[in-house]
Amino acid sequence: MSLFLGSLWRALAYCLHPRVILLSLLPLLLIVTLALGLGYLYWSPAVDWVHGLLEASTWVNSVWSWLEAQGLGRIKVILAPLIVIFAVTPLIVMVSLLTVALLLAPALTRLVALRRFPMLERQGSGTWLYSLLWSLGAVLAALLMLLVSLPLWLVPPLILVLPPLIWGWLTYRVMAFDALSGYASASERREIFRRHRATMLMMGLFCGYLGSVPSLIWASGVVFAAAFVLLVPFAIWIYTLVFVLSSLWFAHFALAALQALRQEGSPEAPRPVPDPVAGAAEKAVALPHDPTAATAPIPLIP
């Protein structure tokens, strides 16, 4: 628990570092440009398409009639934009995570290593391409889990548990790998994952719940349409900061765990293979001298 909390407060302190703040602006500009550009091109057609689907549904029309009778007819106006927003949010989250993982995580891990672990030897063989493939595999697995669990979201308690749990698992898989890929060998990485899997999953879950905060901002952007253009970049900036915090948190935690593992001796470390020639020579030296050996008859072989 001390490693868990110590890594957290160090990550929060590092978020105030000027270099970290400047680095967080790079994915923010990239994602905001992409989101605003796609929103400008496809927002109205997407909302109109969803609104047409809702209008064509007899069940939805009966629900709307009941809502209008209860004085809640305004929900009909904002329902289609809300559906579009909540459909796009997972894509925004994953793009933000991939951008931070690929562009910022290596620099943030190096910053943590240089300031806290300058003597930690780099034994990892992870490359940018390997990190990309690992992250894409985790994202595809998270998308599959989202699709499979989608019907369960209709159960009120589960919608508050399943999405953050999936985001947490995704954050844990991506950020923990990025923190260790450059410094830990494959055996060390597996050992750290085995020892600290539950703790790192809890860290990812905490970050997953933090990542659900921007969804409220997206929803408020529909209600306050005048401020929607300003709220979209703000929401994406929060996504970026959450993943920057998670990257720093996992870097502090994973590198500290790696240093502790090396200090105690990794159980996965290969043992030296004994040399049979040297072993025989050592045994010969260690044997006591037998005085009868010199006078023993040598058998003659016919």
N, C-alpha and C positions, 0 to 999 in steps of 0.2 A: 504493500500500500504506500510505503514511503517513496518508492520509485514511481508509482502512479501519480501521486500528488506533486512530488518534486518535479517531474517532467512537465506537468501541467502548468505550474506557476512559472517555470522557466520559459515555456512556450509563449505564455501570455506576455512575459516581459520582452521576449524577442520580437513580438508583434509591434512593439513601439520603436524598434530599431529603425533608423532612417533608411538603411539599405533594404530592409524587408518591406517597408512602406512603398519605396520606389519600385521594387520588384513586383508588388501586388498590382501596380497600375498597368503593367504590360498585358496580362490576360484580361483585365477589366476592359481596356480599350478594344482589344480584339473581339471579345464576346459581345460587348455592347454594340459595336459596329455591325457584327453579324446579326444580332437579334433585331436591331432597329431596321436593318436593311430587309430582312425576311419579313418582319412585321409590316413594313410599308408595302411590300409586294403582295403578301398573302393574308394579312389580318382580316380585311373586309370579306374576301371570298370565303375564307374559312368560317367566319361567323355566320355568313349568309347560308352556307351549306349546312351547318349544324342547325340553324334556325329552321331551315326547310325540312330537315329530318324530324325535328320536334313537332312541327306543324302537321306533318303527315301521320303522326302517331295518334291513334284514337285514345289510347290510355293516357298520354301526356295531355291531350286536350281536355279530358275529363278532370284530370288533376288541376289544370289551370282554371277551369270553371269553378272548381271548389275553392281554390285560392282567391279568386276574384270575389267570390261570395264572402270570404273572410276578410276582405280588404287588403289582401296581399298580392294584388295584381302586378305590382312592380317587379316581382320576382321573374315574371315572364320576360321582361326586358333584359335582365342581366344574366339569365340562365345560360343562354348560348355563349356569350363571352366567357363566362366562368368555366364552361366545359372545355372550350378551346384552351384557356389558360392552364387548367389542370392537366390537359393532355400534353401540352408543350413543356410543362415544368420538369418532368423527368429528363427530357432531352437537354434542357438548359443545365440541369444539375450535372448530368454526365459529361457534357461538353466542358463545363467549368472544372470538374474533377480531372478530366484528361488534360486540360490545358495547364492546370497547376502541377499535376504529376509530371508532365513531360518537360515543361518549361522552367518551373520554379523549384520543384523538389530537389533536383541535384544541387542547385546553388544553395538552397537552404540547408541541406545536409552538410555540405562542405563548410558553411558558416558555423554550424553547431560543432562540427568536428575540429575545426581550427581553433575555436574559442574554448572548448571544454575538453577535447580529447586530442591534443596535438601529437601525442605519441602513439596514437592508435594506427596500426599498420593496415594499409589497404590490401586486402587479400581477395576481394571480390572480382569477378570477371564479367559483371553485368554491363551490357552495352545499351545505348539508347534504343536500338532496334529491339533488343530483348525486353526492355522495360515497356516499349510500346505494345509488343505482342502480349505480354503478361497483363497489361492494363486493358487491352481490347478483349482478352479472354474473360477477365473479371466483369467487364461491362456487359458482355453478351450473356454471361450467367445471371447477372442482376436483372437484365431485361427479361430473361426467361422466367425468373422468379416473380417479377412484377406481373407478367401475363398470366402465369398460373394462379397467382393469388388474387387476381383482380376481382373475381366473384365474391371473395371473402370480404372485400372492402365495404360491401353493402351492410355487413354486420357492424353496428356503431362502435363497439369497443375495438374491433380489429383494425379499423382504418387509422386508429391512433397508435397502433403497435407495428403493423406489418411494413408500411413504407419506411419509417425510420430504422427498423431492423434490417431491411434490405440495404438502405443507404449505409448503415453502419457496417455491415459485412463488406460492402464494396469499398468503403473508405479504409477499413482495416487491411484488406487484401492488397490494395494498391499502394497505400502509404507505407505500410510496414515493409513491403518488398523494395520500394524505392529507397527507403532509409538504409537497408542492409545490402543492397545489390553491389554497391561499390566498395564496401569494407569487409563484409563477411563472406567466407567461403560457402559453398553449397551445403556442406555438412553443418557448419555453424548456423547458417540461416534456418535449416530444418530443426536444429536443436532449440533455437530461440523460439521458433513458432510452436514447437511442442510444449515448451515450458510456460510460455506466456500467452497462449492462444486465448484463454478466457479473459485475461486482463486487456489484451489488445482489442478483442471483440467488444468489451465494455467501453473502451476508448472510442472505437468506431461508432458504437451506438449513441454515445454522448454527442459526438459530432453529427450523427444523423439527425438527432432531434434539433440541434442547432441549425442544421440545413433546412429544416421544415419551416423556420421563421419567415424566410422570404416569400413563401406561398401566401401568407397573410397580406404581405405588401402587394403581391400581384392582385389578390382579390380586392383590396382597397383601391387599387388603381382602376378597377371597373366601376366602383361606386363613385369615386372622385375622378371622373373622366378627364377633367381639366389638368390634373396633375399626373396623368398616366405616363406621359413621356418622361417625366422626371423620376417617377417611381420605378420604372423598368431598370434604368442604370443603377439606381440605389439597391434594388433587390439583387441584381447580378453582382454588385460590389460586395454585398453581404455573403453571397455564395462564395466569392473568391476569398474573402477574409476567413470564412469558416474552414475552407480547404487549406489555406495557408497556415492557420492555427493547427489544423490536424497534421499537416506535414511537419511542422516544427515539433509538435508533441511526440509524434512517432519517431522523429529523428533523435530527440533527447532520450526517449525511453529505450529505443532499439540499440543505440550506440552505448548507452550505459550498461544495458544487459549484455552486449557483446564484450565490453571490457571486463565485466565481472566473469563472464564465461571463460575468457582467456586467462584471467588471473587464477582461476581454480583449476584450469586444465580441461580442455574440451574432451568429453567422453568419446567424441567421434574422431579424435586425432589418431592418425595411423601409427601403429607401433613398429619400431625398427625390426627388420627381418634379420635373424642371426646368420652370420657367415659360417658355413660348416667347416671351412678350412681353419679359420681363426678359432673356432670352438674346439676343434680337435687339438690344436696346438696348446690352447689353454689347459685342456684336460691332461695333456702329456706333462706339462710343467707342474700341474697340481698333484700328479700321482706320486706317492712315496717311492723311494728307491728300493728295489728288490735285490738283495745281494746274490740271490741264487739265479737271477736272470742271466748273468754273464756266463755262469758255468753250466747252464742248462744245455743238454745235448740238442743239437740241431738235427731234426729228422731228415734222412736222406730219401729223396724221391727217386725211385728207379726210373 
